Amino acid sequence: MKSHIRGFTLLEMIIAGAVILALTGVFFSFNRSLTEKSHQVLVLKKMKTLGSTLMTFTVERSGDFPLEEAAGTDDWINAAKRENADTWYNALPKMMGAMSVGELGVQNPAGLYDNAHPLFIPGAPYPSLKKRVSSPVFAIAMNSHLQPKEASQVQKQANMILIQEPSKTVVLLERGMVGDKKTMVSQQGYDGSPKAYARSFAARHAQKGCLIFADGHAQILPASSFLTTSGDVIVPQNLIVWTPNPEKNPN
């Protein structure tokens, strides 16, 4: 008695291929979602520690916040100058027992992009190694609305006494870098600099990003909680505040 083994028809092979492709897509989407949520947890933990350190800095400096950027350009050389020791990316890591950005520039620029460094953000699209070591690139920035400048353009440190709603006022935020996906097309300033406005916010972890507030707490939020679809800050500033006085328009 002969046995007959029937091969797959072309239609059956097409259907099987489509099913495999669909399952593969579901797997990668699920895996990406898990990775982004894992990054959320890690980032929130890091930012909480950074927020606590920020509070310690303000207490020790009679309410003064660190400076948002170095005098001159924010390159390794300027970051290492003594007069820029109070810049946030130098002062806060140093207080946390890590190397400041200025120290890294002198000894080990690649160390800024090590997961162990307090300013490294998992999931951020850091540039190639060559670009990383040529100048510092930041995935975190200081809210530039808080840092007043005098007529001479000299930076003046913001002070806690001027912040009317500390629990709502943003001091540090996850900022956009080249390679980050914008939540709103009109968002700007995705350049990896150490200072940023609200529209430079990066929601890189399952459409959410982290903010540190003036009272030291950190929170994961979507951009839609404080930005309109046109990329402007929602006013009045009832929930999230970007200026020392909530009544001042940040746009």
C-alpha positions in Angstrom: 0.0 0.0 0.0 1.5 3.3 -1.1 1.5 6.3 1.3 1.0 9.7 -0.3 2.7 12.7 1.4 1.1 15.9 0.2 3.3 19.0 0.0 2.3 22.5 1.0 0.4 24.5 -1.6 1.6 27.9 -2.5 -1.3 29.5 -0.7 -0.6 27.6 2.5 3.1 28.7 2.4 2.0 32.3 1.9 -0.4 32.1 4.9 2.3 30.4 7.1 4.8 33.1 6.1 2.4 35.8 7.0 1.6 34.3 10.4 5.4 34.0 11.2 5.9 37.6 10.2 3.0 38.8 12.3 4.2 36.8 15.3 7.7 38.1 14.8 6.4 41.7 14.8 4.4 41.1 18.0 7.5 39.6 19.7 9.7 42.5 18.8 7.0 45.1 19.8 6.5 43.3 23.1 10.3 43.1 23.7 10.7 46.8 22.8 7.9 47.7 25.3 9.6 45.7 28.1 12.9 47.4 27.4 11.4 50.9 27.5 9.6 50.1 30.7 12.8 48.8 32.2 14.5 52.0 31.2 11.8 54.0 32.9 12.5 52.3 36.2 16.3 52.8 35.9 15.9 56.4 34.8 13.5 57.3 37.6 15.9 55.7 40.2 18.8 57.8 38.8 16.8 61.0 38.6 15.5 60.6 42.2 19.1 60.4 43.4 20.0 63.4 41.3 17.1 65.3 42.7 18.1 64.5 46.3 21.6 65.8 45.5 20.2 68.9 44.0 18.4 69.6 47.3 21.6 69.1 49.2 23.3 71.6 46.9 20.6 74.3 47.4 20.7 73.8 51.2 24.5 74.1 51.3 24.4 77.2 49.0 21.7 79.2 50.8 19.1 78.3 48.2 21.2 78.8 45.1 20.8 76.4 42.3 23.8 75.2 40.2 24.5 77.1 37.0 22.9 75.7 33.8 26.0 75.9 31.6 29.7 76.7 31.6 30.9 80.2 30.8 31.8 80.1 27.1 31.1 76.9 25.2 30.2 73.6 26.9 33.2 71.6 25.8 35.6 69.5 27.8 38.1 72.3 28.2 35.7 74.9 29.6 33.9 72.3 31.7 37.3 71.6 33.5 37.9 75.3 34.4 37.7 76.1 38.1 35.2 78.9 37.5 32.7 76.4 36.1 32.8 74.1 39.2 29.2 75.2 40.1 27.8 74.2 36.7 25.2 71.5 37.4 26.9 68.8 35.5 30.1 69.3 37.5 28.7 70.0 41.0 26.0 67.4 41.2 28.0 64.3 40.1 30.9 65.4 42.3 28.6 65.5 45.3 27.4 62.0 44.4 30.9 60.6 44.5 31.3 60.4 40.8 33.6 62.3 38.4 32.4 65.7 37.2 32.1 66.3 33.5 35.2 68.6 33.7 37.2 65.8 35.4 36.0 63.3 32.8 37.2 65.6 30.0 40.7 65.6 31.4 40.9 61.9 32.3 38.3 59.8 30.6 35.7 61.5 28.3 34.1 58.1 27.5 33.2 57.8 31.2 30.3 60.2 30.7 28.6 57.5 28.6 29.1 54.6 31.1 26.0 53.3 32.7 27.5 53.7 36.1 27.8 57.5 35.7 24.9 59.4 37.3 24.3 61.5 34.1 24.0 58.5 31.8 20.5 57.8 30.7 19.6 54.3 29.4 17.8 54.4 26.1 19.2 57.7 25.0 20.6 57.8 21.4 24.1 58.8 22.3 26.3 59.6 19.2 29.1 57.5 17.8 32.3 57.1 19.9 34.2 59.7 17.9 31.5 62.4 18.5 31.1 61.4 22.1 34.7 62.1 23.0 35.0 65.2 21.0 32.6 67.1 23.3 30.1 66.2 26.0 26.6 65.2 24.9 23.8 65.4 27.5 20.6 63.4 27.8 19.7 65.5 30.8 19.5 69.3 30.9 18.7 72.2 33.3 15.5 74.2 32.7 16.8 77.4 31.1 13.7 79.4 32.2 15.1 79.4 35.8 18.5 80.9 35.0 18.3 84.7 34.7 21.0 86.7 32.8 22.0 90.2 33.6 22.4 92.9 31.0 26.1 91.9 30.7 24.9 88.4 29.7 26.6 87.0 32.8 24.8 84.1 34.4 23.1 84.6 37.7 22.3 81.6 39.8 18.6 81.0 40.4 17.6 80.8 44.0 15.0 78.7 45.7 13.4 81.7 47.4 12.2 82.9 43.9 10.5 79.6 43.1 6.8 80.1 44.0 5.7 76.5 43.5 8.7 74.2 44.2 6.7 70.9 43.9 5.5 71.9 40.4 8.6 73.7 39.0 10.9 71.8 36.8 14.7 72.1 37.4 16.1 69.2 35.4 14.6 67.3 32.5 15.4 64.6 30.0 16.4 66.5 27.0 16.3 65.6 23.3 19.4 64.6 21.4 20.0 64.0 17.7 18.4 60.7 17.0 15.5 61.1 19.6 12.0 60.9 18.2 10.0 64.0 18.9 6.5 63.7 20.5 5.3 66.8 18.7 6.7 67.6 15.3 7.2 71.3 16.3 9.5 70.4 19.2 13.0 72.1 19.0 16.4 72.0 20.5 17.3 68.3 20.2 21.0 69.1 20.4 22.3 67.4 23.6 23.3 70.6 25.3 23.2 71.0 29.1 20.4 73.5 29.1 16.9 73.2 27.6 13.5 74.7 27.4 10.3 72.7 27.8 9.9 72.0 24.0 13.3 70.1 24.1 11.8 67.5 26.4 12.5 63.9 25.3 9.8 61.2 26.0 12.1 58.3 25.1 10.7 55.6 27.4 7.4 54.4 26.1 6.4 57.9 25.2 7.4 59.3 28.6 10.4 61.0 30.1 11.6 62.1 33.5 11.5 65.5 35.2 13.2 66.7 38.5 11.3 69.4 40.4 12.5 72.1 42.7 11.5 70.2 45.8 13.8 67.4 44.7 11.2 64.8 43.6 11.4 63.1 40.2 8.5 62.0 38.0 7.9 60.1 34.8 5.4 62.0 32.6 4.3 62.2 28.9 5.0 65.4 27.0 1.3 65.9 26.6 1.1 66.7 30.4 2.7 70.1 29.8 3.1 70.7 26.0 0.4 71.5 23.4 0.4 69.7 20.0 2.2 72.8 18.6 5.0 72.3 21.1 4.2 75.3 23.4 3.9 75.0 27.1 0.4 74.7 28.4 -0.8 77.9 30.0 -1.9 78.7 32.6 0.8 76.6 34.3 -1.3 74.7 36.7 0.2 71.3 36.9 3.8 71.7 35.6 5.6 75.0 35.9 8.7 76.1 34.0 9.2 79.7 35.3 9.9 80.9 38.9 6.5 82.8 38.7 3.8 80.5 37.3 2.0 83.5 36.0 4.8 84.3 33.6 4.3 83.0 30.1 7.2 80.6 29.2 6.4 80.5 25.5 
